[in-house]
Amino acid sequence: SGHSRYGVKSQAEVAEMGISLGVPSSKIKVLTTPDNTFTEIQSFTQKIGNDVSVIAVSDALHLPRIHFLYHQYPHLKTYYAPTNYQIKEGQNGSVGVDFPSVNSIEMVNEIIKERLKFAKDKAKVYFLK
């Protein structure tokens, strides 16, 4: 688990969750300094090594970028576990004119931010090689 600057689940909470699901505490490593995905994966490979197995658990929207970044370390055996899928349930009432809902505007905003971060990380990888 990496550092969270936005008060999402703390590393300790994530570690406790893993332990409650049967993961031995000796198998859980917490990174306290990186605050973005790019530096988190760099720190991970420096601290843990790059010839290990890792389960990357993250927001489903975020996993394509995580996959791209972990793919830069071919010796890592990486498994991906997406969380918090967003699905539409039921039908919307329509009066013939549809307007975007606040939720869909927020989702588009998240998609745009994630795609921009992905482009930034691809550029970093390209220029660091």
Beta strands, then each sheet from edge to edge (+ up, - down):
strand 1: 53-59
strand 2: 77-83
sheet 1: 1+ 2+
end
